[in-house]
Amino acid sequence: MTRRLQILLDEDRYQRVAAAARARRTSVATVIREAIDRGLPADDDERGTALQRILSAEPAPVPDDPAELVAELHELRSRLR
């Protein structure tokens, strides 16, 4: 670690963080670092997660007739307006 950060927490937040650290047998600092990583992921992490979700998704049903697909897309677009 190369940066030091000092923050002030109210008692409730501190107790929640401290309880999580005790339960996981780790430090308060580790719990806070992990919370930051979950709440503010690096761009690469976010892209990788999005890619994994796309690749693991079930294939969507696509009509055989292109006209049906066009009609479905028009219907969906009209709902967004």
C-alpha positions as CSV (number, residue, x, y, z in Angstrom):
1,M,0.0,0.0,0.0
2,T,1.3,3.4,-0.9
3,R,-1.4,5.9,0.2
4,R,-2.7,6.6,3.7
5,L,-6.2,7.8,4.2
6,Q,-7.9,9.0,7.3
7,I,-11.7,9.0,7.5
8,L,-14.2,9.7,10.2
9,L,-17.1,7.3,10.8
10,D,-20.1,7.6,13.0
11,E,-20.4,4.9,15.7
12,D,-23.0,2.8,13.8
13,R,-20.8,2.6,10.6
14,Y,-17.7,1.8,12.6
15,Q,-19.5,-1.0,14.5
16,R,-20.8,-2.5,11.3
17,V,-17.3,-2.5,9.8
18,A,-15.7,-3.8,12.9
19,A,-18.2,-6.6,13.2
20,A,-17.6,-7.6,9.6
21,A,-13.9,-7.6,10.2
22,R,-14.3,-9.8,13.3
23,A,-16.6,-12.2,11.5
24,R,-14.2,-12.6,8.6
25,R,-11.1,-12.5,10.9
26,T,-9.5,-9.7,9.0
27,S,-8.8,-6.0,9.6
28,V,-11.1,-3.1,9.5
29,A,-8.9,-1.6,6.7
30,T,-9.3,-4.8,4.6
31,V,-13.1,-4.6,4.9
32,I,-13.1,-0.9,3.9
33,R,-10.7,-1.6,0.9
34,E,-13.0,-4.5,-0.3
35,A,-16.1,-2.3,0.1
36,I,-14.4,0.4,-2.1
37,D,-13.6,-2.2,-4.7
38,R,-17.2,-3.4,-4.8
39,G,-18.7,0.1,-4.9
40,L,-16.2,1.6,-7.3
41,P,-14.8,-1.1,-9.5
42,A,-11.9,-0.4,-11.8
43,D,-13.0,0.0,-15.4
44,D,-11.3,-3.2,-16.5
45,D,-13.1,-5.1,-13.7
46,E,-16.5,-3.6,-14.7
47,R,-15.9,-4.5,-18.4
48,G,-14.8,-8.0,-17.5
49,T,-17.9,-8.6,-15.4
50,A,-20.1,-7.2,-18.1
51,L,-18.5,-9.4,-20.7
52,Q,-18.9,-12.5,-18.5
53,R,-22.6,-11.7,-18.1
54,I,-23.1,-11.4,-21.8
55,L,-21.2,-14.5,-22.7
56,S,-23.0,-16.6,-20.0
57,A,-26.5,-15.4,-21.0
58,E,-28.9,-17.8,-22.5
59,P,-29.4,-17.2,-26.3
60,A,-32.5,-15.0,-27.0
61,P,-35.2,-16.5,-29.2
62,V,-35.1,-14.8,-32.6
63,P,-38.1,-15.1,-35.0
64,D,-37.4,-16.9,-38.3
65,D,-39.2,-14.2,-40.3
66,P,-37.2,-10.9,-40.3
67,A,-40.5,-9.0,-40.5
68,E,-41.5,-10.4,-37.1
69,L,-38.2,-9.3,-35.7
70,V,-38.6,-5.7,-37.1
71,A,-42.2,-5.6,-35.7
72,E,-40.9,-6.7,-32.3
73,L,-38.2,-4.1,-32.3
74,H,-40.6,-1.3,-33.2
75,E,-42.9,-2.4,-30.4
76,L,-40.1,-2.4,-27.9
77,R,-38.9,1.0,-29.0
78,S,-42.4,2.5,-28.8
79,R,-42.5,1.4,-25.1
80,L,-39.3,3.3,-24.4
81,R,-40.8,6.6,-25.6
